[in-house]
Amino acid sequence: MVVVVVVDVDGFDHLHVHVQVDVHVHVAAVIICPVRALPSGWSVYYRVVRRIPRGRVATYGEVALVAGKPGAARQVGFALAALRGSVHDVPWQRVLGARPRGHAAISLLDPVGAAVQRTLLEAEGVAFDERDRIDLARFGWKSAPLGERRGSRMRLPRSERGARGGARAEGPSVPPLKRPRRG
């Protein structure tokens, strides 16, 4: 196994070396990259992606849904694309494009990036079928939206809160819109 070591340059007087390997390896190259802050507007997506465990995958749409922004799958894609060329702790390779019949697949158009993503996923134990798809029943990530995690209280939507943030007693409540799932 060959590994490329990435060195962060924090200013001009500090070097931080990040190496994460499971076995002894030969280092093929050292690349020096400037440290760049992650785009703050997409931090909710990055928090969700960090929760996807090793060996599991999610679709762009599922990440958006868990982040509380249904229908924002493209925004998730833009957020993950913004990570390119920076050093970060977001496991971007675990987010895939949805395919019919409970499958997902790599949707990167860049063949090098797609090969890197596939290699990273296979190293985590994720298997691809003969059509380069991943079975979500086997490798899919099941998660509750960010506000519904165990031990946390979810706030009511603004329209259902009273003046001080509590639940309103008057008026009928409107059930949440349920979007049909693509399958």
N, C-alpha and C positions, 0 to 999 in steps of 0.2 A: 504494500500500500504506500502511495506517495501522498504527502500532504504539503500544501502551500501555507506558510506561516504569514499571517497578516500583522503588520506592526502599525499601531496607531501613533500618530504624531500629535501630541497635545501641546500646542504652542511650538516653540523651537527647542525647549530645554528638557522635555520629558518624553520618554518612549515607553509605551506599554505594549507588551507582547502577549497576544492571546493565542493559546494553542489548546485545542480540545480534541483529544484522541483517546481511543479505547485500547489501542495496542501500540507496540513499539513500531515506529515508522521512520522512513528516510525523508528528510526535509528536502524538497526539490527546489524551492525558491522562497525568497523573502520579499514581500511586497510592502512598501510603505504607503499608507493612505492617511489623508487628513481626517481627523475626527470631526464629524458634523452632527449637529443636533438633529434629531428626528423631527419631521414636520409636526407641529403641535395640533393642528386641526384634525389630524387623523389618529390621535393618540388612543381614542376609544377602540379603533380597529386593531391597533397594535396590542392593546391589553387583551383583547379577545384572542388574537392569534397566539399570544404567549401562553394562553391557557390550554391550547390543544396539546394533548400529551404525545410523547414520542410513540411512533407506530400507529398514529391515528391521523385522519385527514378530515377536512371540512371544505365545503364549496364556498365561493365568494358570497353567494346569497345567504348561506347559513351564518357566516361571520357577520354580515350586515344585520341579519335578524337578531342574533344574540347581542349585538351592540345596540339594539333598540332602534335601528334604522332600516326597517324592511324596504326592499326595493332599491337599496343602495349598493348592489353588488359591484357596479362599475366603479363606485367610489373606493371600495375595498381594493379593487385592482389598481387604481391610481395610487392609493396609499402604499401598497406593496411595491409598485414600480418605483416609487420615490426612494425606496431603500437602496436601490442599485448604486453601487460604488461607495457605499458607506459601511462603516463597521457598526454592527448593532446586535441585539440579542433576540430579534424577532425571527421565529422559525418559519419564514415565508414559504418554504417548500411544502408545508402541510396544507396549503390552500390551493384548491383546484377548481377547474370549471365543471359545472354540472353537465351530466350526460343523461340520456333517457334510461329508464328502467333501473333506477337505483345505482347508477354508476357515476364516477367522476373521472376526469382525465386532465393531463397537463395541457394548459391552454396557451403557453408561451409560444410566440411565433419565432423567437430567436432559437435556432437549433442548439446552440451552445448552452444557453440558459436552460432550455428544456432538458438537455442531457445532464446538466448539473442537478436540476431538480429531481430527475428520475434516480440518479445515483444516490442523492441524499435520502430519498424516500426508501429505496431498496436497502440502504444501510440501516434504516430504522426498522426493517422487517416488513414493509408494505409491499405487497405482491401485485403485479400487473397481469392482466389476462392477455390472451393472444391478440386482442384488438387495442392493446396499450391503455386499458381502462382499469380503474380500481373499484372493487365492489364495496359500496358504502355500508351494506349490511354487515360486512366483515371488518372493515377498517374505518368506518365513519365514526365521527366524534359526536357523542350525545351530550348536549349541555343546555342548561337553562339560561335565559337572558341574564345579562350582568346584574340587574336589580333583583333577580330572584334567587340568588345564591343562598345557600343555607346560612342562617344566622344574620341575614341582612333584611331590613325592612324596605319594601318597595313603596315609593311615593305614588299617590294617585295622580292621574293626568290633571293638568291645571284646570280643565273644565269641570272636574269633579271635586275640586278642593274648595273649602270655604275660605273666608277672608284670612284666617290664621293658618291655613294649610291643612286643616282637618277635613274629614269627609262632610259633604253637604247632605242634609236630611231631606230637603225638598226636591221635587222633580225626579223624573225617571232617569236612570242611568242608561247610557247607550253601550251596548256590548261592543267589544273591540272588533275591528274589521278582520276577518279571516281571509287570508290570501290562499288561493289554491296552490298546492305544491306541484311543481313540475316533476314528472316521474319518468 
